[in-house]
Amino acid sequence: MARRSARTVSVLGATLCALLWVGLAQATPSSLSMTEARRRFDEGVSAYDNKDYEAARVAFAQAYALEPLPELLINLGHAELKTGRNVEGCRHIAKALREAEIGLGERRAAEHALENAEHFVARIKVAVNLDGADLVIDGQDIAASPMIYPWYLEPGEHRVRASKEGFQSDDQVVTITKGQLKTVRLNLLRPGEVLTNLATPTQPPVDDSSHRRSMIPVWIGGGLSVAGIATGVVFTVIAANHRSDRNAKLDDLSGSAPCGQGSGTVTTCNQIQQLDKTARRDQTIGFIGFGVGGAALLGTITYVLLTPSGSSESSASIRLTPVIGPQISALNLSGAF
């Protein structure tokens, strides 16, 4: 792995040397600094090849200070990552990838190094409702809005501020964890202006659907209300029909021998008893249906009246369980709004 990294830096060094020779050939007033930058760069390559990454980092930083060529940031960033300076390394490699003209192999190596290092740093993006606002993070001027690329930071607490002439500044203190990318939204208003609709190209409107009252409990409660009441009506009617049949058979027994062993009315008496038992069961189910429907209706009305429309989504749940046995047939309702 170390041999591969050294080979990568050596290739990048050859690319930089070509650029430096072009600068020397132009004989600009900065040719002396260019020569010194090249010397520092060569020292950095040699130190990197010898795995003296701290010396390489210092030499590359000096070369960049003399001649701020974006190609130099690739080498500087690799050396910084090797010495545990992950934030600086990420910033420099990301800047080089945006601005430097480097080969495909070197670009892929830099992208891979950046991707690995991002697991150990925090990243932040700032969205402002106005373009051209000055963005400051932890007292350091970063850019002007809109902020296109994330800014690398140490994990922890950071203060973000946006300002623009003629507008009230806005700032926030945010906490970002290792490996996290957080977007902070700031709003600049004119003095006396009230914050209303901030939908702009740099700050899309916030989806507040999760803060509206959920209609799920209303639909569930309404459905249970209709089903319960309908069940109550149907089984009450059925029970009434069974009672009517029972009464008709009782009328047929008028003047006959009473029910008992050996009587000729045993069959009719058994039918009467069965009809009476069935009528009571159906009426019980009807009462349960009315109870379920009434409870669901009351719960739905309570939810609508007492739950603010801007509250977060409810976690209401209802469970309806049939209970059937030799002595009872019923429905068990449990849950909460």
Disulfide bonds with the S-S distance in Angstrom:
Cys259-Cys269 1.29
